[in-house]
Amino acid sequence: MSKFKISRIAFKSLLTYTALLFIFAVTMCIIGYRGFTEVLLRMYTRGGFRIAAAARYDIDADQLDAYLESGGNTDGYQESWDRLDKLCNASDATFIYVIRPDETDYGHVKYIFSTVNHNSKYSPYEVGYIKETTNDEYRVKYRRMMEGESDAESLVLQSRQYSTRSHHITAMTSLKGSDNKTKALLCVQRQMTTLAVSRIEYIIDVIQATLVLVILANLLNTLYQRKALLIPLQKITEEASRFAKENNTTGKKLTDEIRNNDEIGLLAASIDSMEEKVVNYVEEVRRFTAEKERDSTELALAAAIQDGMLPNTFPAFPDRTEFDIFASMDPAREVGGDFYDFFLIDDDHLCLEIADVSGKGIPGALVMMASKIMLTDFAMTLRDPAEILHAGNNAMCGSNPDKVFVTVWLGILEISTGRLTAANAGHEYPILKKPDGKYEMIKDKHGFVIGGMEDMAYKNYELQLEPGTKLFLYTDGLPEAEDADHNMFGIDRILTALNEQPDAAPEQVLSNMTDAVNAFVKETEQFDDLTMLCLEYKGPAAV
């Protein structure tokens, strides 16, 4: 595996990690932004009503008609206006004003008092000035207050009248006369410049924190991926390829360099153990037995090691009622290049694999074992069939001097829903039987084989498994099994054998298929490995 390919795998991991961090940051930014805005709005609103409560003591509502008739030319009006003006500037309000809406349609208001903060660029309106109500929300609130439905209202708007385009909040209270009827409305308007500035500062702080978090998280993730996955995989692949070619040890163990306490560490230990056992047996057989016996012993050892790596304890998941699974691998020689695997990624996802290595004998078995554990490891981390095949292909192409390739069908079943996501790297078509139906071939789209060419793309497809659905997987040793006249068993005979007992359990399905093949080939020697897997989906577990 080249350093370039390692960086490509790491780069994709970084992209995924960065995207997740970005989504998290955006979500937290939106939540914080809204909460921050709501707090400031409540603060501005409470402040506006406190100013309005203080201003009400400076106005005699029973004198408002007289103030309008005199045009504000009375001592009482001027005293009230002066107090409102002082309050407007002391409280940092933008406007404090008293208006009487036109109660026919609330489309106009008449100003009785109008004070403006001296630090603003605005000018007060004269007594009796009539202004059009340009906002429907104001009309609704004017009506509610003048008709006695409400004594206080507030409204937040973006100003379209002024060049600042700033937000402002208006707190409105009713001015009632001695007859307890609303005579006019007292309004306090405050510009929310602090809100706009604070929100911008908040967004900038969040962006800066997110960038720092992304950089640090990606740096740590890169270092971890390189140390825990990429470098160990490279060493394991190179050592497996070297041993497959040279068939001897170097005296340096993988476990001395790879100390991972995970599947990578187990693979390294398995390779060390396998190399040591194979070499020891080869040397022992060379000293005490003939060449033929030595070869037989060597292959028997490799077969025992290979057989131990395949799940062969059935029932495989005795405590799971949602599915039943059975598989078998019958090598054409002592060791084979086929393999299957199935394991739970988590409580709700079952991974299924079946593959065929182009090599035979011990080299093929070594590649088979390395490929199996490599794909399993990628499945546990990536959890996407197409990505798993892509990563496995690049890993194998990076260190594959013997040009060995592997065909793979890989699927991940979501147990609770029956949704099966799968991808095919040049492998045989799967066969599916729906409830109350018959076995039929699924002609899925094939990607290129694993180890054949770098950076090949693979595509996922989905199958919906209903309770009672069965999935049958196999390698090419099944349809290509030959009789004495070189006739192949073929797909039609496979489907015929399956549909003779369509309701058979997975274990019986494989037994029936083996019997059908044996009856066809009779005494003809087996040419290729014969590997099969059958899954029956029984539906989600009862809650």
Secondary structure, DSSP 8 states (H G I E B T S, - for coil): --HHHHHHHHHHHHHHHHHHHHHHHHHHHHHHHHHHHHHHHHHHHHHHHHHHHHHHTT--GGGHHHHHHHTT-SHHHHHHHHHHHHHHHHTT-SEEEEEEE-TTTS-EEEEEEEEE-TTSS-----TT-EEE---HHHHHHHHHHHTTS-SEEEEEEE-SSSTT--EEEEEEEEEE-TTS-EEEEEEEEEE-HHHHHHHHHHHHHHHHHHHHHHHHHHHHHHHHHIIIIIHHHHHHHHHHHHHHHH-S--S--HHHH---SSHHHHHHHHHHHHHHHHHHHHHHHHHHS-HHHHHHHHHHHHHHHHHHHS---SSS-TT--SEEEEEEEE-SSSS-SEEEEEEEEETTEEEEEEEEES--HHHHHHHHHHHHHHHHHHHHHH--HHHHHHHHHHHHHHT-TT---EEEEEEEEETTTTEEEEEEES----EEE-TTS-EEE----EE--BTSSTT-----EEEE--TTEEEEEE-TTTTT-B-TT--B-HHHHHHHHHHHSTT--HHHHHHHHHHHHHHHHTT----S-EEEEEEEE--S---
